[in-house]
């Protein structure tokens, strides 16, 4: 919880356009691997990691998936 509070303070309170950072912060928090679970919250919920920018921009290319399968 302290980590979330610090991120919100740093990126939202101190920025004029704070609303533009909330979605990025949410994505970052949901995709970081936690040591206690060994996976990200996104992976724990959906069973796979989310698509990144490269996969969205170039869907015809094959990318290595480093997530647990």
Protein Blocks (a to p, Z undefined) as FASTA:
>chain_A
ZZmmmmmmmmmmmpmklmlmmmmmmmmmmmpccfklopafklmmnopacddfklmmmmmb
ccddfbdZZ
